[in-house]
Every structure is written in structure tokens, then in C-alpha cells.
Amino acid sequence: MVEGGVDLIQLRGKQQSINELVDLASDLHKITCRSSVPLIVNDHAEVARKVPVEGVHVGQEDDSISLAREKAGRTIVIGKSTHNLAQANAAQQESADYIGFGPIFATPTKPDYAPIGLTEIAAVHVDVRTPIFCIGGIKIDNLEQVIAAGARRVAIVSGLLKAPDIVEYTRACKKLLIADF
């Protein structure tokens, strides 16, 4: 992914202990740091106290932005997952540094959330000034639709992880994103 040109990587380890996440984050950060790619840890701000990751991402049921900042113990980027326009506005009021908005399409990483579709993408970009990453079921096959609906940034998970050639898949996605801006 780094070789392909991703702009950031999020470490998501829902089944791992904090100690396992610290070890994974430490190993990954050695790679991402060499390429100046920020590493964001999902859910657990306390990892940022032990590993110099660049940020933490919290969900609706996780710590507040302020508590995550406190747990990190230093200045880092903190993002928040949102699933509708009201949550996106609330995350902006909470001083999130960026917002994850979705799931746009059905995704195995969020099986309990109904897809929100493409219709609110333009509206959230009008109402919210905090950087927004559309996420959820986005793959190269539907990326142009997501961009056409108004997305400026996207997070791609399974499309990248399941690609036969991750480097080329990453480059192709970036090319589509850059072509529209």
C-alpha cells in the first residue's frame, strides 16, 4: 500500500489486545514513517502513548475526542466515524481532525450498519468543514460513483486487501481521485 502511494494507513485490530496493537503499531510505524505515511490506530488512543503513531480513530461508541486526546498524552490527529449528517456535524463540534462518513455501501467491516448510499455525500461536504473520508464498501469499481457524488477523500479497505496486485490497485485508485481534483 505504501509503495502504491496511499496517503495514510489505519491499523484496525478489533480482536487484538492493547499489547498486541502496540506491537503491531510499532512494527507498522517503522514502515510508514520511512515513507512519511501517517499511521492511525483504530479505537485505542492509549497506543499513541507507547508508539509515535500520527493519530487515532474513534467510533460513535468509543471514547470522545477529548478523552482520546487525553489518553494519547500528546498532540495527534483524531478522527471520528459518523453515519449521518447529524453525527458528522457533532464530530465537527467535538473538534475531530477528520471524519469518516459511511458506510456508503455494504461492508463486512461494519455489518451492523445499513449503507447510507451516495445521496448525503454532497450535503455533508457543504455542511461540514472538517476533512471527510467516505468509507464503506468503496472499491475501484464504484469509486467513480463516489467521486461523482461529491467525495473528495475515500478510505478503501477490502478492495485493497483483496487486490491481486495491491500496488497497482492503489495507484489506479489514486489516479481516479487525482483526476477529479
Secondary structure per residue as TSV (DSSP state, phi and psi in degrees):
chain	resnum	aa	ss	phi	psi
A	1	M	-	360.0	-43.4
A	2	V	T	-62.5	-45.5
A	3	E	T	-60.8	-33.4
A	4	G	T	-76.9	-15.9
A	5	G	T	104.0	25.1
A	6	V	-	-59.1	152.7
A	7	D	S	-88.5	-24.4
A	8	L	-	-162.7	161.3
A	9	I	E	-127.1	135.7
A	10	Q	E	-109.2	128.1
A	11	L	E	-89.2	116.2
A	12	R	-	-119.3	112.6
A	13	G	-	-133.3	74.8
A	14	K	T	-62.9	-28.0
A	15	Q	T	-100.3	-3.0
A	16	Q	S	-90.8	150.4
A	17	S	-	-74.7	167.1
A	18	I	H	-58.9	-43.8
A	19	N	H	-61.7	-39.7
A	20	E	H	-65.8	-40.4
A	21	L	H	-65.4	-38.7
A	22	V	H	-60.4	-45.8
A	23	D	H	-63.6	-45.9
A	24	L	H	-62.4	-45.2
A	25	A	H	-62.0	-40.4
A	26	S	H	-62.4	-46.2
A	27	D	H	-64.8	-45.6
A	28	L	H	-65.8	-38.7
A	29	H	H	-63.6	-31.8
A	30	K	H	-60.4	-37.2
A	31	I	H	-76.5	-50.2
A	32	T	H	-67.0	-36.1
A	33	C	H	-63.2	-40.4
A	34	R	H	-60.3	-27.7
A	35	S	T	-105.7	7.9
A	36	S	T	57.0	36.4
A	37	V	-	-102.1	118.4
A	38	P	-	-61.7	141.7
A	39	L	E	-110.5	124.1
A	40	I	E	-110.9	131.7
A	41	V	E	-100.3	132.6
A	42	N	E	-80.5	133.5
A	43	D	S	75.4	-38.1
A	44	H	-	-112.4	91.6
A	45	A	T	-63.9	-26.1
A	46	E	T	-63.4	-20.9
A	47	V	H	-62.0	-34.9
A	48	A	H	-66.8	-16.3
A	49	R	H	-74.5	-25.4
A	50	K	H	-106.8	-21.2
A	51	V	S	-131.4	136.5
A	52	P	-	-77.1	45.9
A	53	V	-	-62.2	157.9
A	54	E	S	-85.1	-17.4
A	55	G	E	-168.2	176.0
A	56	V	E	-137.1	145.8
A	57	H	E	-120.7	129.6
A	58	V	E	-118.2	151.3
A	59	G	-	-97.8	-179.2
A	60	Q	T	-62.0	-33.0
A	61	E	T	-97.1	3.9
A	62	D	S	-93.4	-168.0
A	63	D	-	-58.3	152.9
A	64	S	-	-67.8	164.6
A	65	I	H	-59.4	-45.3
A	66	S	H	-64.1	-40.6
A	67	L	H	-67.9	-38.1
A	68	A	H	-62.5	-41.3
A	69	R	H	-62.0	-42.4
A	70	E	H	-62.9	-46.4
A	71	K	H	-64.3	-34.6
A	72	A	H	-66.6	-34.4
A	73	G	-	75.0	8.8
A	74	R	S	-161.0	170.2
A	75	T	-	-77.4	118.9
A	76	I	-	-140.5	168.3
A	77	V	E	-78.9	135.5
A	78	I	E	-130.3	124.4
A	79	G	E	-111.1	162.8
A	80	K	E	-136.7	137.5
A	81	S	E	-76.4	137.6
A	82	T	E	-135.7	152.4
A	83	H	S	-124.0	4.0
A	84	N	S	-164.0	173.7
A	85	L	H	-63.2	-40.0
A	86	A	H	-63.0	-43.3
A	87	Q	H	-66.4	-36.8
A	88	A	H	-63.6	-43.9
A	89	N	H	-63.0	-40.5
A	90	A	H	-64.0	-40.8
A	91	A	H	-64.5	-37.3
A	92	Q	H	-63.9	-44.2
A	93	Q	H	-63.3	-29.6
A	94	E	T	-80.0	-2.5
A	95	S	T	72.8	35.4
A	96	A	-	-61.8	144.1
A	97	D	S	-80.4	-25.2
A	98	Y	E	-155.5	165.5
A	99	I	E	-127.9	134.8
A	100	G	E	-92.5	128.3
A	101	F	E	-122.3	114.5
A	102	G	-	164.0	-165.2
A	103	P	-	-78.0	133.1
A	104	I	S	-67.2	-46.8
A	105	F	S	-121.6	168.7
A	106	A	-	-59.2	141.7
A	107	T	-	-149.7	141.6
A	108	P	T	-68.7	-18.1
A	109	T	T	-78.1	-16.0
A	110	K	S	-134.8	62.9
A	111	P	T	-66.7	-20.9
A	112	D	T	-88.1	-2.8
A	113	Y	S	-110.2	130.0
A	114	A	-	-71.9	140.2
A	115	P	-	-60.8	141.2
A	116	I	-	-92.0	-13.8
A	117	G	-	78.2	-169.5
A	118	L	S	-93.0	-14.2
A	119	T	T	-66.8	-30.5
A	120	E	T	-91.0	-2.5
A	121	I	H	-61.1	-48.2
A	122	A	H	-63.9	-43.1
A	123	A	H	-63.7	-41.9
A	124	V	H	-66.0	-32.4
A	125	H	H	-73.6	-21.3
A	126	V	H	-81.8	-44.9
A	127	D	H	-78.3	-30.9
A	128	V	-	-113.0	128.2
A	129	R	-	-93.5	-15.1
A	130	T	S	-67.1	140.5
A	131	P	-	-54.8	137.2
A	132	I	E	-120.0	130.7
A	133	F	E	-111.1	114.7
A	134	C	E	-74.2	139.0
A	135	I	E	-145.7	156.9
A	136	G	S	109.6	99.6
A	137	G	S	71.0	12.7
A	138	I	-	-82.0	128.3
A	139	K	-	-137.7	170.7
A	140	I	H	-58.4	-30.9
A	141	D	H	-67.5	-25.9
A	142	N	H	-118.9	4.6
A	143	L	H	-59.9	-40.5
A	144	E	H	-62.7	-36.5
A	145	Q	H	-62.5	-42.8
A	146	V	H	-65.5	-42.3
A	147	I	H	-65.3	-44.2
A	148	A	H	-61.5	-29.7
A	149	A	T	-77.8	-7.4
A	150	G	T	118.7	0.7
A	151	A	-	-67.3	139.3
A	152	R	S	-107.9	-25.8
A	153	R	-	-137.9	147.1
A	154	V	E	-137.2	157.2
A	155	A	E	-115.4	129.2
A	156	I	-	-120.7	127.7
A	157	V	-	-113.3	-80.7
A	158	S	H	-63.5	-33.5
A	159	G	H	-57.3	-44.1
A	160	L	H	-69.7	-48.7
A	161	L	H	-65.2	-27.8
A	162	K	T	-98.9	-1.0
A	163	A	-	-66.5	138.8
A	164	P	S	-64.4	-29.4
A	165	D	S	-134.4	96.4
A	166	I	H	-62.0	-39.1
A	167	V	H	-61.3	-49.9
A	168	E	H	-67.1	-38.9
A	169	Y	H	-60.7	-45.8
A	170	T	H	-60.3	-48.0
A	171	R	H	-61.3	-40.9
A	172	A	H	-65.1	-41.0
A	173	C	H	-64.6	-45.4
A	174	K	H	-61.1	-39.2
A	175	K	H	-61.0	-42.1
A	176	L	H	-63.9	-42.9
A	177	L	H	-66.0	-45.1
A	178	I	H	-68.5	-35.3
A	179	A	H	-61.4	-28.1
A	180	D	T	-92.5	-1.8
A	181	F	-	-130.2	360.0
